[in-house]
Structures are given as C-alpha cells and as structure tokens.
C-alpha cells in the first residue's frame, strides 16, 4: 500500500506539467492508456500463481501502478 501511495503521489505531481505540455485531452487519453496497463497488471497477478516478489515486479517494474494515479489527477 505504501508503494501505491508513493507512486500515486509522484504521478499526480507530474500530471499537471504533462497536461500543460500536451493538452488536457491528450493527457486524459494517456491516462486511460496507463489505466489499461494497470488493469493488465492486475489481471496478470490474478491469473498467474505467483509469490509476493513476483507481484511487486509486475506492479512496480512494469509500471502498472502508474496507471492508477494519473486518471485520478
């Protein structure tokens, strides 16, 4: 849970500069794509019998949690 909060904090902080640079509409589209990455990561965790280390690799290394923070911002 701490990892999720840290990643969301940085994602929310980075969303405003991204929106100013590429526009709000494009940022929202990017956030939907990143949310899709989050869903794919969750499905992989659900479908595969994995340990907690593998869970952390899927969710952090593959940037699955980044899809969680941007749409909320």
Secondary structure as UniProt FT lines:
FT   HELIX           2..22
FT   HELIX           24..47
FT   HELIX           52..56
FT   HELIX           57..61
FT   TURN            64..65
FT   HELIX           66..72
//
